[in-house]
Amino acid sequence: MNLRKPLIAIAAVAAIAAPAALAHRMWMLPSSTTVSGTDNWVTVDAAVSNDLFFFDHQPLRIVPVVTQPDGSQGQVENHNVGKFRATFDVHLTQQGTYRIAVINEGVFGSYKLSGETRMIPRGTTKATLAAAIPAGATDVVTSENMTRNEIFVTQGAPTSTVFKTSGKGIELVPVTHPNDLVAGEAATFQFLLDGKPAAGMFVTVVPGGNRYRDTLNQMDLKTDAQGKVAITWPTPGMYWLNVTPTAPRPEGEGQGGQRQMGAQGGEGAPRAMPAGPQQRRVSYVTTLEVLAP
């Protein structure tokens, strides 16, 4: 992992709002991504919204999982779910990089019973799938959902322990540390799908603040054969990054922008699925802060 000199200045959040699009996107926005000292707090806003980093739809209700720099599980404090957003605090007591993640994993699909097509109940997992399908059901069609939404916060110098992968869904293996991004410089990220290089993935990058711009200024990229993608950040600020196996709508198509997959269970609006057998749904989302040179 390529790291710059230890980051010691407190980095302020640089974005308040985002694109004037009607797509629902899930996101988490930390009050800081890099801090100095040995004992700090970060507050995180979490929501699903039409405009990035602007509260206008519904909160992200799932309680995040915190991984501390030494690999142990941390704690979310003061979790509160409001009408349009959720907020919570994380106490930083270790030196290094923290991961704050919402992972939504489940099974969706349908079956027929007495000639009627019924949907598998929301919240079904692999472990509960058998119980969710009643006896006598036919034409069972199922697929998996794996949505990963995570952010990274570093106290002191960046570390890499939290990037240990699970081999499930889309995961980030940074070549450039996500808390070491500078405007005008290229950053390289590698993405894995079920533990293997995720070649040909669609990477969408949208800068914050474009609620007050006429265009999204969206960057549409793809991972190479090794699952890697290089991103050169045009300006400082907060950026929303989404990785999916399917292409997003081009900027400006339809009602103002692309339609990205949201979390299941009402936490976002998935794009329409094609006819035929249901496809596996996987996606990766993160919010990144890019500093001035």
Helices and strands as residue ranges (DSSP letters): E 25-30, E 34-35, E 40-49, E 58-59, E 65-67, E 76-81, E 86-92, E 96-113, E 116-119, H 129-132, E 138-155, G 161-163, E 170-174, E 186-193, E 196-197, E 202-207, G 210-212, E 219-222, E 228-232, E 237-244, E 281-290
